[in-house]
Amino acid sequence: MHSSAARARALDPRLPHLLDPGTHALFLDVDGTLIDIAPHPDAVRIPEGLVGLIEGLSAAFGGALALVSGRTVARLDGLFAPLALPAAGVHGAELRLVAGGGVDCEAQPFPERLRLGLHDLARGFDGVFTEDKTSAVAVHYRAAPQAGAPLGAAIADLVEAAGRGYAVLPGHMVFEVKPAQHDKGTAVAAFLRQPPFAGRRPVFVGDDVTDEAGFAAARAHGGRAISVGRELPGADAVLADARAVRAWLAATLAGGTGR
């Protein structure tokens, strides 16, 4: 076995096989999965060689590789420039099904009253800030972990008052208010209806509860789910951290085969 493949297998004994680029489709979360989480979304760093690795994997998989993130597709493009990969942004509310193609926004305009309410709420807590994604709003409290409980309760009240159509998605020190009808699972299903993803076994890699819908969709289509950093419900295997994910992906590109 190739040495890099051996290292990847050693990271987690429940990940016995690398992927076959000819038969699998790869769906990758970004923050906490491909890159380390930073105190602010704008402060993340793309590790040296990651863009080239993703470009090589996309070619090896015949284009059947997509980024599936809470970030907007535009911000993904900025991080992975010059690549413009198939991507789902804002937890499935934005879709680019074809590399280099246009981005479809599947969500209705975000209610302005709810948007302003979330911004005002965040300003009432030291260390809390909002990330406005146009069709969703994330409220981050990584710098103020003690604010989590009261913040979550207040956000739930705002969303309930706004009426149907929006849901609160908790994540790593963040609450995201997003369209209820879209998630990473609906995004995976949309990709799997289109070439080059159609007919392949999907593998979803993610690190947070926001990825569990993607896990479920991958498994429902005969694929696998790989969680990062901890064992999330529905995961078939666990990789230690983003660095381990990159090593496993590099091993796959170097010559791994699936069974």
matplotlib code that plots the C-alpha trace (Angstrom):
import matplotlib.pyplot as plt

x = [0.0, 1.2, 2.7, 0.2, -2.7, -1.3, -1.1, -4.7, -5.9, -4.0, -5.9, -9.0, -9.4, -13.1, -12.1, -10.8, -10.8, -10.0, -12.3, -12.5, -12.6, -14.3, -17.4, -17.7, -18.9, -17.3, -19.1, -17.0, -17.9, -15.3, -14.9, -13.7, -13.4, -11.0, -9.7, -9.4, -12.1, -11.0, -12.4, -14.0, -15.1, -12.9, -9.8, -9.6, -6.4, -6.3, -3.4, -0.6, -1.4, -5.1, -6.4, -4.1, -5.3, -9.0, -8.3, -6.5, -9.3, -12.0, -10.2, -9.7, -13.4, -14.4, -15.8, -17.9, -16.7, -18.7, -18.2, -21.2, -21.0, -22.7, -20.7, -22.1, -20.8, -19.2, -17.1, -16.2, -14.9, -12.8, -11.3, -10.5, -9.7, -9.2, -11.4, -15.2, -16.3, -19.8, -21.0, -23.8, -23.8, -25.8, -26.7, -28.3, -30.1, -27.5, -26.6, -24.1, -24.6, -21.9, -18.3, -18.0, -21.7, -24.2, -25.5, -29.2, -30.6, -33.4, -34.5, -37.1, -35.8, -34.9, -37.5, -36.1, -37.7, -36.1, -32.7, -32.8, -33.9, -30.9, -28.5, -29.9, -29.9, -26.2, -25.2, -26.6, -24.0, -20.2, -18.2, -21.2, -21.5, -23.7, -22.7, -25.2, -25.4, -28.4, -30.6, -29.6, -28.0, -25.5, -25.0, -21.5, -20.7, -17.3, -15.7, -18.6, -19.5, -21.5, -23.9, -25.0, -28.0, -29.7, -28.8, -30.3, -33.5, -33.8, -33.1, -35.8, -38.3, -37.4, -37.8, -41.1, -42.5, -41.4, -43.7, -43.1, -40.4, -37.3, -35.4, -32.5, -29.6, -27.1, -23.4, -20.0, -20.6, -23.0, -26.8, -27.8, -31.2, -31.9, -34.7, -36.3, -36.8, -33.1, -30.3, -27.1, -29.2, -31.4, -28.2, -26.6, -29.9, -29.9, -26.3, -27.0, -29.7, -27.2, -24.1, -21.3, -22.7, -25.6, -25.1, -22.1, -21.9, -21.9, -19.5, -20.1, -17.4, -18.3, -17.6, -20.8, -24.5, -25.1, -23.7, -26.0, -28.5, -25.7, -24.8, -28.4, -28.7, -25.4, -26.4, -29.9, -28.2, -26.0, -23.0, -21.1, -20.7, -17.4, -17.4, -14.5, -13.2, -16.0, -18.5, -21.7, -25.0, -25.1, -21.4, -19.7, -16.2, -14.3, -11.2, -9.4, -9.3, -9.0, -5.4, -6.4, -9.0, -6.4, -4.1, -6.9, -7.9, -4.2, -4.0, -7.1, -5.6, -2.3, -3.9, -6.6, -9.2, -12.6, -14.3]
y = [0.0, 3.5, 5.1, 8.1, 5.6, 3.8, 7.0, 7.9, 4.5, 4.8, 8.0, 6.1, 2.3, 2.7, 4.2, 1.0, 2.1, 5.1, 6.2, 5.1, 8.2, 6.3, 5.4, 7.8, 11.4, 13.6, 16.3, 18.4, 20.9, 23.6, 25.3, 22.7, 20.0, 21.3, 24.3, 25.1, 27.2, 30.8, 33.3, 35.2, 33.8, 36.3, 35.2, 31.6, 30.5, 28.2, 25.8, 25.7, 23.1, 22.8, 24.5, 22.3, 19.2, 20.0, 20.8, 17.4, 15.5, 17.2, 16.1, 12.6, 12.3, 13.4, 16.6, 14.8, 16.9, 19.7, 22.0, 22.1, 24.9, 27.5, 30.1, 31.8, 30.4, 33.8, 33.5, 29.9, 31.1, 33.7, 31.1, 28.6, 30.9, 30.4, 27.4, 27.7, 24.3, 22.8, 24.2, 24.6, 27.7, 28.9, 25.3, 24.6, 27.9, 28.6, 26.1, 25.9, 22.5, 22.9, 24.1, 27.7, 28.0, 30.4, 30.4, 29.8, 31.2, 28.9, 31.0, 33.7, 37.2, 37.1, 39.0, 42.5, 42.7, 39.4, 40.5, 43.8, 42.0, 39.6, 42.4, 44.4, 41.3, 40.6, 44.2, 43.6, 41.0, 41.7, 39.5, 38.5, 39.4, 38.7, 37.3, 38.4, 36.0, 37.7, 34.6, 33.7, 35.4, 33.7, 34.9, 34.0, 33.8, 32.1, 35.0, 34.9, 31.3, 32.3, 34.1, 30.8, 30.0, 33.4, 34.2, 30.9, 31.5, 35.1, 34.0, 31.3, 33.9, 36.1, 33.3, 32.2, 35.7, 35.9, 33.0, 29.9, 29.4, 29.9, 27.7, 28.0, 25.8, 25.6, 24.9, 25.4, 28.6, 29.9, 30.1, 30.3, 31.5, 30.0, 29.0, 25.9, 24.1, 24.0, 22.1, 20.3, 17.1, 18.8, 20.1, 16.6, 15.3, 18.0, 17.2, 13.5, 14.2, 15.7, 14.5, 13.9, 13.1, 10.9, 7.2, 7.5, 6.6, 9.8, 10.4, 13.4, 14.8, 17.3, 18.4, 19.9, 19.2, 21.4, 18.5, 15.8, 16.4, 15.8, 12.6, 11.4, 12.2, 10.4, 7.3, 7.3, 7.2, 4.2, 6.2, 7.0, 9.8, 10.8, 13.2, 15.3, 15.8, 13.8, 11.1, 12.8, 10.8, 9.0, 9.0, 5.8, 6.9, 9.7, 11.7, 13.6, 17.1, 19.1, 18.1, 14.5, 15.1, 16.7, 13.7, 11.3, 13.2, 13.3, 9.6, 9.1, 11.2, 9.3, 6.0, 4.9, 2.5, 1.8, -1.5]
z = [0.0, -0.8, 2.4, 2.3, 2.1, 5.1, 7.1, 6.2, 7.3, 10.6, 11.4, 12.0, 12.0, 11.1, 7.7, 6.1, 2.4, 0.4, -2.4, -6.0, -8.1, -10.8, -8.8, -5.9, -5.7, -3.1, -1.0, 1.2, 3.9, 4.3, 7.7, 10.2, 7.5, 4.8, 6.8, 10.5, 12.1, 12.9, 15.4, 12.5, 9.2, 7.4, 9.3, 8.0, 6.2, 3.2, 3.8, 1.3, -1.4, -0.6, -3.8, -5.9, -4.0, -4.6, -8.2, -8.7, -6.9, -9.0, -12.2, -10.8, -9.9, -13.3, -11.9, -9.3, -6.4, -4.7, -1.8, 0.5, 3.0, 5.1, 3.3, 0.2, -3.1, -3.8, -0.6, -1.5, -4.8, -3.1, -0.8, -3.6, -6.4, -9.3, -9.0, -9.5, -8.4, -8.2, -4.9, -2.5, -0.3, 2.6, 3.5, 0.2, -0.4, -3.2, -5.8, -8.6, -10.2, -12.9, -12.4, -13.6, -14.1, -12.7, -9.1, -8.4, -5.2, -4.2, -1.2, -0.9, 0.2, 3.9, 6.0, 6.7, 10.1, 11.1, 9.7, 11.7, 14.8, 14.6, 14.1, 17.0, 19.2, 18.5, 19.4, 22.9, 23.7, 24.0, 21.6, 19.5, 15.8, 12.8, 9.4, 6.8, 3.9, 2.2, 2.3, 5.8, 8.9, 11.2, 14.8, 16.1, 19.8, 19.7, 21.7, 24.2, 25.0, 28.0, 25.7, 24.0, 26.1, 26.3, 22.7, 21.5, 23.3, 22.0, 18.4, 18.7, 19.8, 16.9, 14.4, 15.9, 15.7, 12.0, 11.1, 9.1, 6.6, 8.7, 11.1, 13.6, 12.8, 15.7, 15.0, 16.5, 18.6, 16.0, 15.4, 11.8, 10.8, 7.4, 5.0, 6.5, 3.2, 2.3, 3.9, 2.9, 2.3, -0.3, -1.9, -2.2, -3.7, -6.3, -7.3, -7.5, -10.1, -12.5, -14.3, -13.4, -9.9, -11.1, -10.7, -8.3, -4.6, -2.6, 0.3, 2.5, 4.8, 7.5, 11.1, 12.5, 13.2, 10.2, 8.1, 9.4, 6.7, 4.2, 6.0, 5.8, 2.1, 1.2, 3.1, 1.6, -1.8, -1.0, 0.1, 3.3, 5.9, 7.5, 10.4, 11.5, 15.1, 16.8, 16.0, 14.8, 14.4, 11.1, 10.6, 9.3, 10.2, 11.9, 11.0, 13.7, 12.3, 9.0, 8.7, 8.8, 6.2, 3.9, 4.4, 3.6, 0.5, -0.6, -0.1, -2.3, -5.0, -4.8, -5.7, -3.2, -4.4, -2.9, -2.4]

ax = plt.figure().add_subplot(projection="3d")
ax.plot(x, y, z, "-o")
ax.set_aspect("equal")
plt.show()
